[in-house]
Amino acid sequence: MNGQPCIRNLRLTVRRVIELLATYPDQEELRQEFPELEDEDIRQALIFVSSYLDDRIIELPGGVRTRFSYHG
């Protein structure tokens, strides 16, 4: 799909799977909407994305510290 990494033989990109995880925090609802998506597909998508991120901790206003990932 336009050179983007995809899940198995599905027409779902890794990016779309990550977006779905953010959209459907309830895994059961995600499974109902996308029954072809397996737990291993989600795990592999997360592994793939995490391999492209560099972690660093940044200071937010108010003294709050958070982990920020950036690749670039």
C-alpha positions as CSV (number, residue, x, y, z in Angstrom):
1,M,0.0,0.0,0.0
2,N,2.1,2.8,-1.4
3,G,5.3,1.4,0.1
4,Q,4.0,1.4,3.6
5,P,4.6,-1.7,5.8
6,C,1.4,-3.9,6.0
7,I,0.1,-6.6,8.3
8,R,0.4,-10.1,6.7
9,N,-1.8,-10.3,3.6
10,L,-4.3,-7.8,5.0
11,R,-4.9,-4.4,3.5
12,L,-4.0,-2.8,6.9
13,T,-0.9,-0.8,7.3
14,V,1.2,-0.8,10.5
15,R,0.2,2.9,10.9
16,R,-3.5,2.0,10.7
17,V,-3.1,-0.7,13.3
18,I,-1.5,1.8,15.7
19,E,-4.3,4.3,15.0
20,L,-6.9,1.5,15.7
21,L,-5.2,0.8,19.0
22,A,-5.6,4.5,20.0
23,T,-9.2,4.6,18.7
24,Y,-10.4,1.3,20.3
25,P,-8.9,1.1,23.8
26,D,-11.3,-1.8,24.4
27,Q,-9.7,-4.8,22.7
28,E,-13.1,-6.6,22.4
29,E,-14.6,-3.7,20.4
30,L,-11.5,-3.7,18.1
31,R,-11.9,-7.5,17.6
32,Q,-15.5,-7.0,16.6
33,E,-14.7,-4.3,14.1
34,F,-11.6,-6.1,12.7
35,P,-12.0,-9.8,13.3
36,E,-9.2,-10.6,10.9
37,L,-6.7,-8.7,13.1
38,E,-4.9,-11.1,15.4
39,D,-3.1,-10.5,18.6
40,E,0.2,-11.4,16.9
41,D,-0.5,-8.8,14.2
42,I,-0.9,-6.1,16.9
43,R,2.3,-7.3,18.7
44,Q,4.3,-7.2,15.5
45,A,3.0,-3.7,14.6
46,L,4.1,-2.4,18.0
47,I,7.5,-4.0,17.7
48,F,8.0,-2.6,14.2
49,V,7.0,0.9,15.3
50,S,9.1,0.9,18.4
51,S,12.2,0.0,16.4
52,Y,11.9,3.4,14.7
53,L,11.6,5.5,17.9
54,D,14.3,7.0,20.1
55,D,13.4,7.7,23.7
56,R,14.2,10.7,25.6
57,I,12.8,12.4,28.7
58,I,11.6,16.0,28.4
59,E,10.5,18.4,31.1
60,L,7.0,19.8,30.7
61,P,5.7,23.0,32.1
62,G,4.9,22.6,35.8
63,G,7.9,20.3,36.4
64,V,6.2,17.2,34.9
65,R,8.6,14.8,33.3
66,T,7.5,12.5,30.4
67,R,9.0,10.2,28.0
68,F,9.0,11.5,24.5
69,S,9.8,9.4,21.4
70,Y,11.0,10.9,18.2
71,H,12.6,9.6,15.1
72,G,14.1,12.0,12.7
